[in-house]
């Protein structure tokens, strides 16, 4: 799904972690791009498999990033 998402208009990137609880955050340039991604057939199939085969629960959050900064030594 990550490679397919990266091909979609409006895709900006992804971050993820898998240590006990898994989390994946995808970044998009607009709400329209998010809506379009949700309509991609392969993504819909993966979502269905997630509900039936992979997850007992999941949560989706749509957020707007106002600022992003950090520090590295």
CHARMM-style PDB file with segment names, atoms N, HN, CA, C and O in Angstrom:
ATOM      1  N   UNK     1       0.802  -1.184   0.000  1.00  0.00      PROA
ATOM      2  CA  UNK     1       0.000   0.000   0.000  1.00  0.00      PROA
ATOM      3  C   UNK     1       0.856   1.264   0.000  1.00  0.00      PROA
ATOM      4  O   UNK     1       0.464   2.284  -0.566  1.00  0.00      PROA
ATOM      5  N   UNK     2       2.020   1.194   0.633  1.00  0.00      PROA
ATOM      6  HN  UNK     2       2.339   0.366   1.093  1.00  0.00      PROA
ATOM      7  CA  UNK     2       2.869   2.388   0.687  1.00  0.00      PROA
ATOM      8  C   UNK     2       3.312   2.817  -0.708  1.00  0.00      PROA
ATOM      9  O   UNK     2       3.299   4.006  -1.027  1.00  0.00      PROA
ATOM     10  N   UNK     3       3.702   1.855  -1.537  1.00  0.00      PROA
ATOM     11  HN  UNK     3       3.712   0.889  -1.278  1.00  0.00      PROA
ATOM     12  CA  UNK     3       4.121   2.189  -2.902  1.00  0.00      PROA
ATOM     13  C   UNK     3       2.949   2.733  -3.709  1.00  0.00      PROA
ATOM     14  O   UNK     3       3.108   3.683  -4.474  1.00  0.00      PROA
ATOM     15  N   UNK     4       1.776   2.133  -3.541  1.00  0.00      PROA
ATOM     16  HN  UNK     4       1.647   1.361  -2.919  1.00  0.00      PROA
ATOM     17  CA  UNK     4       0.594   2.598  -4.256  1.00  0.00      PROA
ATOM     18  C   UNK     4       0.200   3.997  -3.787  1.00  0.00      PROA
ATOM     19  O   UNK     4      -0.139   4.852  -4.605  1.00  0.00      PROA
ATOM     20  N   UNK     5       0.241   4.232  -2.495  1.00  0.00      PROA
ATOM     21  HN  UNK     5       0.516   3.537  -1.831  1.00  0.00      PROA
ATOM     22  CA  UNK     5      -0.083   5.562  -1.964  1.00  0.00      PROA
ATOM     23  C   UNK     5       0.868   6.609  -2.548  1.00  0.00      PROA
ATOM     24  O   UNK     5       0.448   7.708  -2.906  1.00  0.00      PROA
ATOM     25  N   UNK     6       2.142   6.259  -2.639  1.00  0.00      PROA
ATOM     26  HN  UNK     6       2.484   5.366  -2.348  1.00  0.00      PROA
ATOM     27  CA  UNK     6       3.151   7.205  -3.128  1.00  0.00      PROA
ATOM     28  C   UNK     6       2.898   7.630  -4.573  1.00  0.00      PROA
ATOM     29  O   UNK     6       3.385   8.676  -5.002  1.00  0.00      PROA
ATOM     30  N   UNK     7       2.148   6.836  -5.323  1.00  0.00      PROA
ATOM     31  HN  UNK     7       1.752   5.986  -4.975  1.00  0.00      PROA
ATOM     32  CA  UNK     7       1.822   7.168  -6.713  1.00  0.00      PROA
ATOM     33  C   UNK     7       0.620   8.102  -6.835  1.00  0.00      PROA
ATOM     34  O   UNK     7       0.341   8.602  -7.924  1.00  0.00      PROA
ATOM     35  N   UNK     8      -0.089   8.342  -5.745  1.00  0.00      PROA
ATOM     36  HN  UNK     8       0.138   7.935  -4.860  1.00  0.00      PROA
ATOM     37  CA  UNK     8      -1.327   9.108  -5.800  1.00  0.00      PROA
ATOM     38  C   UNK     8      -1.069  10.613  -5.780  1.00  0.00      PROA
ATOM     39  O   UNK     8      -0.158  11.080  -5.097  1.00  0.00      PROA
ATOM     40  N   UNK     9      -1.867  11.366  -6.524  1.00  0.00      PROA
ATOM     41  HN  UNK     9      -2.608  10.986  -7.079  1.00  0.00      PROA
ATOM     42  CA  UNK     9      -1.753  12.826  -6.472  1.00  0.00      PROA
ATOM     43  C   UNK     9      -2.014  13.337  -5.052  1.00  0.00      PROA
ATOM     44  O   UNK     9      -2.952  12.900  -4.385  1.00  0.00      PROA
ATOM     45  N   UNK    10      -1.180  14.253  -4.611  1.00  0.00      PROA
ATOM     46  HN  UNK    10      -0.418  14.608  -5.153  1.00  0.00      PROA
ATOM     47  CA  UNK    10      -1.355  14.842  -3.294  1.00  0.00      PROA
ATOM     48  C   UNK    10      -0.627  14.137  -2.174  1.00  0.00      PROA
ATOM     49  O   UNK    10      -0.617  14.626  -1.044  1.00  0.00      PROA
ATOM     50  N   UNK    11      -0.011  12.988  -2.459  1.00  0.00      PROA
ATOM     51  HN  UNK    11      -0.019  12.591  -3.377  1.00  0.00      PROA
ATOM     52  CA  UNK    11       0.728  12.238  -1.435  1.00  0.00      PROA
ATOM     53  C   UNK    11       1.999  12.993  -1.065  1.00  0.00      PROA
ATOM     54  O   UNK    11       2.743  13.430  -1.942  1.00  0.00      PROA
ATOM     55  N   UNK    12       2.249  13.147   0.236  1.00  0.00      PROA
ATOM     56  HN  UNK    12       1.645  12.791   0.949  1.00  0.00      PROA
ATOM     57  CA  UNK    12       3.441  13.861   0.694  1.00  0.00      PROA
ATOM     58  C   UNK    12       4.459  12.967   1.394  1.00  0.00      PROA
ATOM     59  O   UNK    12       5.646  13.294   1.420  1.00  0.00      PROA
ATOM     60  N   UNK    13       4.016  11.844   1.960  1.00  0.00      PROA
ATOM     61  HN  UNK    13       3.052  11.578   1.939  1.00  0.00      PROA
ATOM     62  CA  UNK    13       4.958  10.963   2.651  1.00  0.00      PROA
ATOM     63  C   UNK    13       4.267  10.118   3.690  1.00  0.00      PROA
ATOM     64  O   UNK    13       3.054  10.201   3.886  1.00  0.00      PROA
ATOM     65  N   UNK    14       5.074   9.292   4.362  1.00  0.00      PROA
ATOM     66  HN  UNK    14       6.059   9.225   4.204  1.00  0.00      PROA
ATOM     67  CA  UNK    14       4.544   8.379   5.374  1.00  0.00      PROA
ATOM     68  C   UNK    14       5.575   8.183   6.468  1.00  0.00      PROA
ATOM     69  O   UNK    14       6.778   8.264   6.219  1.00  0.00      PROA
ATOM     70  N   UNK    15       5.106   7.927   7.676  1.00  0.00      PROA
ATOM     71  HN  UNK    15       4.129   7.861   7.878  1.00  0.00      PROA
ATOM     72  CA  UNK    15       5.941   7.543   8.814  1.00  0.00      PROA
ATOM     73  C   UNK    15       5.239   6.390   9.516  1.00  0.00      PROA
ATOM     74  O   UNK    15       4.010   6.330   9.540  1.00  0.00      PROA
ATOM     75  N   UNK    16       6.011   5.482  10.083  1.00  0.00      PROA
ATOM     76  HN  UNK    16       7.009   5.530  10.063  1.00  0.00      PROA
ATOM     77  CA  UNK    16       5.384   4.362  10.778  1.00  0.00      PROA
ATOM     78  C   UNK    16       6.296   3.749  11.811  1.00  0.00      PROA
ATOM     79  O   UNK    16       7.514   3.925  11.784  1.00  0.00      PROA
ATOM     80  N   UNK    17       5.672   3.018  12.729  1.00  0.00      PROA
ATOM     81  HN  UNK    17       4.683   2.875  12.750  1.00  0.00      PROA
ATOM     82  CA  UNK    17       6.395   2.329  13.798  1.00  0.00      PROA
ATOM     83  C   UNK    17       5.657   1.040  14.122  1.00  0.00      PROA
ATOM     84  O   UNK    17       4.426   1.024  14.127  1.00  0.00      PROA
ATOM     85  N   UNK    18       6.369  -0.023  14.389  1.00  0.00      PROA
ATOM     86  HN  UNK    18       7.369  -0.010  14.385  1.00  0.00      PROA
ATOM     87  CA  UNK    18       5.771  -1.304  14.756  1.00  0.00      PROA
ATOM     88  C   UNK    18       6.513  -1.858  15.967  1.00  0.00      PROA
ATOM     89  O   UNK    18       7.465  -2.622  15.811  1.00  0.00      PROA
ATOM     90  N   UNK    19       6.097  -1.489  17.142  1.00  0.00      PROA
ATOM     91  HN  UNK    19       5.323  -0.868  17.268  1.00  0.00      PROA
ATOM     92  CA  UNK    19       6.656  -2.046  18.391  1.00  0.00      PROA
ATOM     93  C   UNK    19       5.492  -2.273  19.332  1.00  0.00      PROA
ATOM     94  O   UNK    19       5.110  -1.372  20.079  1.00  0.00      PROA
ATOM     95  N   UNK    20       4.925  -3.466  19.304  1.00  0.00      PROA
ATOM     96  HN  UNK    20       5.235  -4.198  18.697  1.00  0.00      PROA
ATOM     97  CA  UNK    20       3.715  -3.725  20.075  1.00  0.00      PROA
ATOM     98  C   UNK    20       2.524  -3.137  19.347  1.00  0.00      PROA
ATOM     99  O   UNK    20       1.871  -3.828  18.565  1.00  0.00      PROA
ATOM    100  N   UNK    21       2.237  -1.887  19.590  1.00  0.00      PROA
ATOM    101  HN  UNK    21       2.767  -1.325  20.225  1.00  0.00      PROA
ATOM    102  CA  UNK    21       1.186  -1.167  18.895  1.00  0.00      PROA
ATOM    103  C   UNK    21       1.764  -0.601  17.609  1.00  0.00      PROA
ATOM    104  O   UNK    21       2.801   0.062  17.641  1.00  0.00      PROA
ATOM    105  N   UNK    22       1.115  -0.847  16.484  1.00  0.00      PROA
ATOM    106  HN  UNK    22       0.272  -1.385  16.458  1.00  0.00      PROA
ATOM    107  CA  UNK    22       1.599  -0.309  15.215  1.00  0.00      PROA
ATOM    108  C   UNK    22       0.884   0.980  14.876  1.00  0.00      PROA
ATOM    109  O   UNK    22      -0.304   1.139  15.154  1.00  0.00      PROA
ATOM    110  N   UNK    23       1.616   1.893  14.276  1.00  0.00      PROA
ATOM    111  HN  UNK    23       2.581   1.763  14.051  1.00  0.00      PROA
ATOM    112  CA  UNK    23       1.030   3.153  13.834  1.00  0.00      PROA
ATOM    113  C   UNK    23       1.642   3.536  12.496  1.00  0.00      PROA
ATOM    114  O   UNK    23       2.854   3.436  12.302  1.00  0.00      PROA
ATOM    115  N   UNK    24       0.797   3.971  11.585  1.00  0.00      PROA
ATOM    116  HN  UNK    24      -0.187   4.052  11.743  1.00  0.00      PROA
ATOM    117  CA  UNK    24       1.251   4.485  10.297  1.00  0.00      PROA
ATOM    118  C   UNK    24       0.574   5.830  10.071  1.00  0.00      PROA
ATOM    119  O   UNK    24      -0.644   5.948  10.210  1.00  0.00      PROA
ATOM    120  N   UNK    25       1.352   6.831   9.727  1.00  0.00      PROA
ATOM    121  HN  UNK    25       2.341   6.736   9.615  1.00  0.00      PROA
ATOM    122  CA  UNK    25       0.830   8.165   9.462  1.00  0.00      PROA
ATOM    123  C   UNK    25       1.162   8.507   8.018  1.00  0.00      PROA
ATOM    124  O   UNK    25       2.327   8.510   7.621  1.00  0.00      PROA
ATOM    125  N   UNK    26       0.128   8.795   7.240  1.00  0.00      PROA
ATOM    126  HN  UNK    26      -0.818   8.793   7.562  1.00  0.00      PROA
ATOM    127  CA  UNK    26       0.371   9.241   5.872  1.00  0.00      PROA
ATOM    128  C   UNK    26       0.011  10.719   5.785  1.00  0.00      PROA
ATOM    129  O   UNK    26      -0.909  11.194   6.451  1.00  0.00      PROA
ATOM    130  N   UNK    27       0.758  11.431   4.950  1.00  0.00      PROA
ATOM    131  HN  UNK    27       1.505  11.045   4.409  1.00  0.00      PROA
ATOM    132  CA  UNK    27       0.588  12.868   4.803  1.00  0.00      PROA
ATOM    133  C   UNK    27       0.123  13.181   3.395  1.00  0.00      PROA
ATOM    134  O   UNK    27       0.645  12.642   2.419  1.00  0.00      PROA
ATOM    135  N   UNK    28      -0.877  14.067   3.301  1.00  0.00      PROA
ATOM    136  HN  UNK    28      -1.301  14.504   4.094  1.00  0.00      PROA
ATOM    137  CA  UNK    28      -1.496  14.437   2.030  1.00  0.00      PROA
ATOM    138  C   UNK    28      -1.623  15.941   1.975  1.00  0.00      PROA
ATOM    139  O   UNK    28      -1.667  16.600   3.014  1.00  0.00      PROA
ATOM    140  N   UNK    29      -1.683  16.492   0.778  1.00  0.00      PROA
ATOM    141  HN  UNK    29      -1.647  15.957  -0.066  1.00  0.00      PROA
ATOM    142  CA  UNK    29      -1.715  17.950   0.654  1.00  0.00      PROA
ATOM    143  C   UNK    29      -3.109  18.551   0.762  1.00  0.00      PROA
ATOM    144  O   UNK    29      -3.246  19.774   0.805  1.00  0.00      PROA
ATOM    145  N   UNK    30      -4.156  17.709   0.807  1.00  0.00      PROA
ATOM    146  HN  UNK    30      -4.044  16.716   0.772  1.00  0.00      PROA
ATOM    147  CA  UNK    30      -5.510  18.254   0.898  1.00  0.00      PROA
ATOM    148  C   UNK    30      -6.488  17.171   1.355  1.00  0.00      PROA
ATOM    149  O   UNK    30      -6.194  15.978   1.281  1.00  0.00      PROA
ATOM    150  N   UNK    31      -7.650  17.609   1.824  1.00  0.00      PROA
ATOM    151  HN  UNK    31      -7.890  18.578   1.884  1.00  0.00      PROA
ATOM    152  CA  UNK    31      -8.711  16.664   2.163  1.00  0.00      PROA
ATOM    153  C   UNK    31      -9.194  15.931   0.917  1.00  0.00      PROA
ATOM    154  O   UNK    31      -9.569  14.761   0.984  1.00  0.00      PROA
ATOM    155  N   UNK    32      -9.185  16.615  -0.207  1.00  0.00      PROA
ATOM    156  HN  UNK    32      -8.880  17.566  -0.262  1.00  0.00      PROA
ATOM    157  CA  UNK    32      -9.581  15.979  -1.467  1.00  0.00      PROA
ATOM    158  C   UNK    32      -8.650  14.811  -1.803  1.00  0.00      PROA
ATOM    159  O   UNK    32      -9.118  13.757  -2.233  1.00  0.00      PROA
ATOM    160  N   UNK    33      -7.346  14.986  -1.614  1.00  0.00      PROA
ATOM    161  HN  UNK    33      -6.966  15.843  -1.265  1.00  0.00      PROA
ATOM    162  CA  UNK    33      -6.389  13.910  -1.881  1.00  0.00      PROA
ATOM    163  C   UNK    33      -6.650  12.719  -0.958  1.00  0.00      PROA
ATOM    164  O   UNK    33      -6.528  11.570  -1.382  1.00  0.00      PROA
ATOM    165  N   UNK    34      -7.004  12.983   0.288  1.00  0.00      PROA
ATOM    166  HN  UNK    34      -7.103  13.917   0.633  1.00  0.00      PROA
ATOM    167  CA  UNK    34      -7.333  11.900   1.231  1.00  0.00      PROA
ATOM    168  C   UNK    34      -8.584  11.173   0.754  1.00  0.00      PROA
ATOM    169  O   UNK    34      -8.609   9.943   0.727  1.00  0.00      PROA
ATOM    170  N   UNK    35      -9.616  11.912   0.380  1.00  0.00      PROA
ATOM    171  HN  UNK    35      -9.596  12.911   0.402  1.00  0.00      PROA
ATOM    172  CA  UNK    35     -10.858  11.291  -0.118  1.00  0.00      PROA
ATOM    173  C   UNK    35     -10.570  10.441  -1.357  1.00  0.00      PROA
ATOM    174  O   UNK    35     -11.095   9.335  -1.488  1.00  0.00      PROA
ATOM    175  N   UNK    36      -9.744  10.951  -2.257  1.00  0.00      PROA
ATOM    176  HN  UNK    36      -9.317  11.850  -2.151  1.00  0.00      PROA
ATOM    177  CA  UNK    36      -9.410  10.193  -3.471  1.00  0.00      PROA
ATOM    178  C   UNK    36      -8.660   8.914  -3.138  1.00  0.00      PROA
ATOM    179  O   UNK    36      -8.919   7.877  -3.748  1.00  0.00      PROA
ATOM    180  N   UNK    37      -7.742   8.962  -2.191  1.00  0.00      PROA
ATOM    181  HN  UNK    37      -7.532   9.805  -1.695  1.00  0.00      PROA
ATOM    182  CA  UNK    37      -6.990   7.771  -1.767  1.00  0.00      PROA
ATOM    183  C   UNK    37      -7.950   6.726  -1.205  1.00  0.00      PROA
ATOM    184  O   UNK    37      -7.785   5.535  -1.470  1.00  0.00      PROA
ATOM    185  N   UNK    38      -8.934   7.148  -0.446  1.00  0.00      PROA
ATOM    186  HN  UNK    38      -9.068   8.115  -0.232  1.00  0.00      PROA
ATOM    187  CA  UNK    38      -9.902   6.203   0.109  1.00  0.00      PROA
ATOM    188  C   UNK    38     -10.715   5.503  -0.973  1.00  0.00      PROA
ATOM    189  O   UNK    38     -11.282   4.439  -0.724  1.00  0.00      PROA
ATOM    190  N   UNK    39     -10.782   6.081  -2.164  1.00  0.00      PROA
ATOM    191  HN  UNK    39     -10.322   6.945  -2.367  1.00  0.00      PROA
ATOM    192  CA  UNK    39     -11.564   5.501  -3.258  1.00  0.00      PROA
ATOM    193  C   UNK    39     -10.762   4.569  -4.166  1.00  0.00      PROA
ATOM    194  O   UNK    39     -11.342   3.932  -5.046  1.00  0.00      PROA
ATOM    195  N   UNK    40      -9.447   4.473  -3.977  1.00  0.00      PROA
ATOM    196  HN  UNK    40      -8.976   4.990  -3.262  1.00  0.00      PROA
ATOM    197  CA  UNK    40      -8.615   3.588  -4.800  1.00  0.00      PROA
ATOM    198  C   UNK    40      -8.997   2.137  -4.482  1.00  0.00      PROA
ATOM    199  O   UNK    40      -8.981   1.718  -3.325  1.00  0.00      PROA
ATOM    200  N   UNK    41      -9.339   1.382  -5.528  1.00  0.00      PROA
ATOM    201  HN  UNK    41      -9.352   1.722  -6.468  1.00  0.00      PROA
ATOM    202  CA  UNK    41      -9.863   0.021  -5.352  1.00  0.00      PROA
ATOM    203  C   UNK    41      -8.941  -0.866  -4.524  1.00  0.00      PROA
ATOM    204  O   UNK    41      -9.404  -1.561  -3.620  1.00  0.00      PROA
ATOM    205  N   UNK    42      -7.648  -0.854  -4.818  1.00  0.00      PROA
ATOM    206  HN  UNK    42      -7.272  -0.289  -5.553  1.00  0.00      PROA
ATOM    207  CA  UNK    42      -6.711  -1.699  -4.083  1.00  0.00      PROA
ATOM    208  C   UNK    42      -6.672  -1.310  -2.600  1.00  0.00      PROA
ATOM    209  O   UNK    42      -6.519  -2.174  -1.736  1.00  0.00      PROA
ATOM    210  N   UNK    43      -6.808  -0.034  -2.309  1.00  0.00      PROA
ATOM    211  HN  UNK    43      -6.932   0.668  -3.010  1.00  0.00      PROA
ATOM    212  CA  UNK    43      -6.836   0.436  -0.926  1.00  0.00      PROA
ATOM    213  C   UNK    43      -8.110  -0.052  -0.235  1.00  0.00      PROA
ATOM    214  O   UNK    43      -8.065  -0.461   0.926  1.00  0.00      PROA
ATOM    215  N   UNK    44      -9.230  -0.014  -0.927  1.00  0.00      PROA
ATOM    216  HN  UNK    44      -9.267   0.318  -1.870  1.00  0.00      PROA
ATOM    217  CA  UNK    44     -10.480  -0.502  -0.349  1.00  0.00      PROA
ATOM    218  C   UNK    44     -10.409  -1.993  -0.042  1.00  0.00      PROA
ATOM    219  O   UNK    44     -10.934  -2.443   0.977  1.00  0.00      PROA
ATOM    220  N   UNK    45      -9.764  -2.760  -0.915  1.00  0.00      PROA
ATOM    221  HN  UNK    45      -9.338  -2.395  -1.742  1.00  0.00      PROA
ATOM    222  CA  UNK    45      -9.590  -4.199  -0.675  1.00  0.00      PROA
ATOM    223  C   UNK    45      -8.721  -4.426   0.556  1.00  0.00      PROA
ATOM    224  O   UNK    45      -9.034  -5.272   1.393  1.00  0.00      PROA
ATOM    225  N   UNK    46      -7.632  -3.674   0.667  1.00  0.00      PROA
ATOM    226  HN  UNK    46      -7.377  -2.987  -0.013  1.00  0.00      PROA
ATOM    227  CA  UNK    46      -6.756  -3.804   1.839  1.00  0.00      PROA
ATOM    228  C   UNK    46      -7.494  -3.409   3.119  1.00  0.00      PROA
ATOM    229  O   UNK    46      -7.314  -4.045   4.158  1.00  0.00      PROA
ATOM    230  N   UNK    47      -8.318  -2.370   3.053  1.00  0.00      PROA
ATOM    231  HN  UNK    47      -8.465  -1.853   2.209  1.00  0.00      PROA
ATOM    232  CA  UNK    47      -9.098  -1.977   4.232  1.00  0.00      PROA
ATOM    233  C   UNK    47     -10.035  -3.106   4.655  1.00  0.00      PROA
ATOM    234  O   UNK    47     -10.162  -3.397   5.844  1.00  0.00      PROA
ATOM    235  N   UNK    48     -10.684  -3.733   3.694  1.00  0.00      PROA
ATOM    236  HN  UNK    48     -10.581  -3.497   2.728  1.00  0.00      PROA
ATOM    237  CA  UNK    48     -11.591  -4.841   4.011  1.00  0.00      PROA
ATOM    238  C   UNK    48     -10.835  -6.008   4.635  1.00  0.00      PROA
ATOM    239  O   UNK    48     -11.298  -6.596   5.613  1.00  0.00      PROA
ATOM    240  N   UNK    49      -9.662  -6.349   4.071  1.00  0.00      PROA
ATOM    241  HN  UNK    49      -9.286  -5.871   3.277  1.00  0.00      PROA
ATOM    242  CA  UNK    49      -8.847  -7.425   4.659  1.00  0.00      PROA
ATOM    243  C   UNK    49      -8.425  -7.060   6.072  1.00  0.00      PROA
ATOM    244  O   UNK    49      -8.367  -7.925   6.947  1.00  0.00      PROA
ATOM    245  N   UNK    50      -8.128  -5.782   6.302  1.00  0.00      PROA
ATOM    246  HN  UNK    50      -8.176  -5.080   5.592  1.00  0.00      PROA
ATOM    247  CA  UNK    50      -7.790  -5.344   7.649  1.00  0.00      PROA
ATOM    248  C   UNK    50      -8.914  -5.626   8.628  1.00  0.00      PROA
ATOM    249  O   UNK    50      -8.676  -6.087   9.744  1.00  0.00      PROA
ATOM    250  N   UNK    51     -10.145  -5.347   8.205  1.00  0.00      PROA
ATOM    251  HN  UNK    51     -10.339  -4.972   7.299  1.00  0.00      PROA
ATOM    252  CA  UNK    51     -11.301  -5.569   9.082  1.00  0.00      PROA
ATOM    253  C   UNK    51     -11.563  -7.053   9.315  1.00  0.00      PROA
ATOM    254  O   UNK    51     -11.930  -7.454  10.419  1.00  0.00      PROA
ATOM    255  N   UNK    52     -11.376  -7.873   8.276  1.00  0.00      PROA
ATOM    256  HN  UNK    52     -11.078  -7.548   7.379  1.00  0.00      PROA
ATOM    257  CA  UNK    52     -11.739  -9.282   8.394  1.00  0.00      PROA
ATOM    258  C   UNK    52     -10.592 -10.178   8.857  1.00  0.00      PROA
ATOM    259  O   UNK    52     -10.829 -11.176   9.537  1.00  0.00      PROA
ATOM    260  N   UNK    53      -9.334  -9.831   8.494  1.00  0.00      PROA
ATOM    261  HN  UNK    53      -9.142  -9.021   7.941  1.00  0.00      PROA
ATOM    262  CA  UNK    53      -8.223 -10.755   8.718  1.00  0.00      PROA
ATOM    263  C   UNK    53      -7.141 -10.256   9.671  1.00  0.00      PROA
ATOM    264  O   UNK    53      -6.571 -11.056  10.413  1.00  0.00      PROA
ATOM    265  N   UNK    54      -6.845  -8.974   9.671  1.00  0.00      PROA
ATOM    266  HN  UNK    54      -7.308  -8.325   9.068  1.00  0.00      PROA
ATOM    267  CA  UNK    54      -5.638  -8.507  10.340  1.00  0.00      PROA
ATOM    268  C   UNK    54      -5.864  -7.836  11.684  1.00  0.00      PROA
ATOM    269  O   UNK    54      -5.075  -8.047  12.604  1.00  0.00      PROA
ATOM    270  N   UNK    55      -6.904  -7.042  11.829  1.00  0.00      PROA
ATOM    271  HN  UNK    55      -7.545  -6.871  11.081  1.00  0.00      PROA
ATOM    272  CA  UNK    55      -7.062  -6.204  13.021  1.00  0.00      PROA
ATOM    273  C   UNK    55      -8.335  -6.530  13.775  1.00  0.00      PROA
ATOM    274  O   UNK    55      -9.356  -6.876  13.180  1.00  0.00      PROA
ATOM    275  N   UNK    56      -8.264  -6.416  15.091  1.00  0.00      PROA
ATOM    276  HN  UNK    56      -7.435  -6.135  15.574  1.00  0.00      PROA
ATOM    277  CA  UNK    56      -9.490  -6.499  15.892  1.00  0.00      PROA
ATOM    278  C   UNK    56     -10.079  -5.108  16.076  1.00  0.00      PROA
ATOM    279  O   UNK    56     -11.258  -4.971  16.404  1.00  0.00      PROA
ATOM    280  N   UNK    57      -9.271  -4.081  15.867  1.00  0.00      PROA
ATOM    281  HN  UNK    57      -8.314  -4.193  15.600  1.00  0.00      PROA
ATOM    282  CA  UNK    57      -9.729  -2.691  15.958  1.00  0.00      PROA
ATOM    283  C   UNK    57      -8.703  -1.793  15.285  1.00  0.00      PROA
ATOM    284  O   UNK    57      -7.529  -2.149  15.185  1.00  0.00      PROA
ATOM    285  N   UNK    58      -9.141  -0.643  14.831  1.00  0.00      PROA
ATOM    286  HN  UNK    58     -10.095  -0.354  14.912  1.00  0.00      PROA
ATOM    287  CA  UNK    58      -8.224   0.382  14.328  1.00  0.00      PROA
ATOM    288  C   UNK    58      -8.914   1.733  14.437  1.00  0.00      PROA
ATOM    289  O   UNK    58     -10.126   1.807  14.638  1.00  0.00      PROA
ATOM    290  N   UNK    59      -8.144   2.786  14.304  1.00  0.00      PROA
ATOM    291  HN  UNK    59      -7.159   2.725  14.141  1.00  0.00      PROA
ATOM    292  CA  UNK    59      -8.673   4.134  14.384  1.00  0.00      PROA
ATOM    293  C   UNK    59      -8.033   4.974  13.291  1.00  0.00      PROA
ATOM    294  O   UNK    59      -6.843   4.840  13.006  1.00  0.00      PROA
ATOM    295  N   UNK    60      -8.822   5.831  12.689  1.00  0.00      PROA
ATOM    296  HN  UNK    60      -9.789   5.940  12.921  1.00  0.00      PROA
ATOM    297  CA  UNK    60      -8.329   6.773  11.685  1.00  0.00      PROA
ATOM    298  C   UNK    60      -8.521   8.180  12.219  1.00  0.00      PROA
ATOM    299  O   UNK    60      -9.590   8.522  12.724  1.00  0.00      PROA
ATOM    300  N   UNK    61      -7.487   8.989  12.105  1.00  0.00      PROA
ATOM    301  HN  UNK    61      -6.619   8.711  11.695  1.00  0.00      PROA
ATOM    302  CA  UNK    61      -7.563  10.398  12.471  1.00  0.00      PROA
ATOM    303  C   UNK    61      -7.132  11.215  11.271  1.00  0.00      PROA
ATOM    304  O   UNK    61      -6.137  10.899  10.619  1.00  0.00      PROA
ATOM    305  N   UNK    62      -7.878  12.260  10.983  1.00  0.00      PROA
ATOM    306  HN  UNK    62      -8.687  12.517  11.512  1.00  0.00      PROA
ATOM    307  CA  UNK    62      -7.490  13.194   9.927  1.00  0.00      PROA
ATOM    308  C   UNK    62      -7.166  14.506  10.624  1.00  0.00      PROA
ATOM    309  O   UNK    62      -8.027  15.122  11.251  1.00  0.00      PROA
ATOM    310  N   UNK    63      -5.916  14.921  10.503  1.00  0.00      PROA
ATOM    311  HN  UNK    63      -5.217  14.420   9.993  1.00  0.00      PROA
ATOM    312  CA  UNK    63      -5.423  16.085  11.228  1.00  0.00      PROA
ATOM    313  C   UNK    63      -4.727  17.039  10.271  1.00  0.00      PROA
ATOM    314  O   UNK    63      -4.242  16.639   9.213  1.00  0.00      PROA
ATOM    315  N   UNK    64      -4.686  18.283  10.655  1.00  0.00      PROA
ATOM    316  HN  UNK    64      -5.080  18.608  11.515  1.00  0.00      PROA
ATOM    317  CA  UNK    64      -3.964  19.285   9.888  1.00  0.00      PROA
ATOM    318  C   UNK    64      -2.683  19.634  10.642  1.00  0.00      PROA
ATOM    319  O   UNK    64      -2.731  20.025  11.809  1.00  0.00      PROA
ATOM    320  N   UNK    65      -1.543  19.492   9.976  1.00  0.00      PROA
ATOM    321  HN  UNK    65      -1.504  19.175   9.028  1.00  0.00      PROA
ATOM    322  CA  UNK    65      -0.266  19.841  10.581  1.00  0.00      PROA
ATOM    323  C   UNK    65      -0.030  21.328  10.351  1.00  0.00      PROA
ATOM    324  O   UNK    65       0.082  21.780   9.212  1.00  0.00      PROA
ATOM    325  N   UNK    66       0.042  22.068  11.424  1.00  0.00      PROA
ATOM    326  HN  UNK    66      -0.049  21.701  12.350  1.00  0.00      PROA
ATOM    327  CA  UNK    66       0.260  23.513  11.330  1.00  0.00      PROA
ATOM    328  C   UNK    66       1.743  23.865  11.309  1.00  0.00      PROA
ATOM    329  O   UNK    66       2.147  24.855  10.698  1.00  0.00      PROA
ATOM    330  N   UNK    67       2.543  23.053  11.976  1.00  0.00      PROA
ATOM    331  HN  UNK    67       2.215  22.249  12.472  1.00  0.00      PROA
ATOM    332  CA  UNK    67       3.974  23.327  12.059  1.00  0.00      PROA
ATOM    333  C   UNK    67       4.681  22.013  12.340  1.00  0.00      PROA
ATOM    334  O   UNK    67       4.137  21.148  13.027  1.00  0.00      PROA
ATOM    335  N   UNK    68       5.883  21.858  11.817  1.00  0.00      PROA
ATOM    336  HN  UNK    68       6.325  22.560  11.259  1.00  0.00      PROA
ATOM    337  CA  UNK    68       6.679  20.651  12.039  1.00  0.00      PROA
ATOM    338  C   UNK    68       8.132  21.072  12.171  1.00  0.00      PROA
ATOM    339  O   UNK    68       8.700  21.652  11.246  1.00  0.00      PROA
ATOM    340  N   UNK    69       8.729  20.785  13.303  1.00  0.00      PROA
ATOM    341  HN  UNK    69       8.267  20.313  14.054  1.00  0.00      PROA
ATOM    342  CA  UNK    69      10.142  21.118  13.495  1.00  0.00      PROA
ATOM    343  C   UNK    69      10.763  20.132  14.469  1.00  0.00      PROA
ATOM    344  O   UNK    69      10.042  19.419  15.167  1.00  0.00      PROA
ATOM    345  N   UNK    70      12.071  20.079  14.527  1.00  0.00      PROA
ATOM    346  HN  UNK    70      12.657  20.658  13.960  1.00  0.00      PROA
ATOM    347  CA  UNK    70      12.732  19.131  15.397  1.00  0.00      PROA
ATOM    348  C   UNK    70      14.170  19.536  15.670  1.00  0.00      PROA
ATOM    349  O   UNK    70      14.613  20.625  15.306  1.00  0.00      PROA
ATOM    350  N   UNK    71      14.880  18.632  16.319  1.00  0.00      PROA
ATOM    351  HN  UNK    71      14.520  17.747  16.615  1.00  0.00      PROA
ATOM    352  CA  UNK    71      16.276  18.835  16.675  1.00  0.00      PROA
ATOM    353  C   UNK    71      16.983  17.510  16.579  1.00  0.00      PROA
ATOM    354  O   UNK    71      16.462  16.494  17.039  1.00  0.00      PROA
ATOM    355  N   UNK    72      18.163  17.499  15.988  1.00  0.00      PROA
ATOM    356  HN  UNK    72      18.586  18.324  15.614  1.00  0.00      PROA
ATOM    357  CA  UNK    72      19.026  16.317  15.953  1.00  0.00      PROA
ATOM    358  C   UNK    72      20.444  16.757  16.250  1.00  0.00      PROA
ATOM    359  O   UNK    72      20.899  17.782  15.741  1.00  0.00      PROA
ATOM    360  N   UNK    73      21.140  15.997  17.063  1.00  0.00      PROA
ATOM    361  HN  UNK    73      20.771  15.165  17.476  1.00  0.00      PROA
ATOM    362  CA  UNK    73      22.517  16.293  17.384  1.00  0.00      PROA
ATOM    363  C   UNK    73      23.433  15.529  16.465  1.00  0.00      PROA
ATOM    364  OT1 UNK    73      24.654  15.643  16.575  1.00  0.00      PROA
TER     365      UNK     73
END
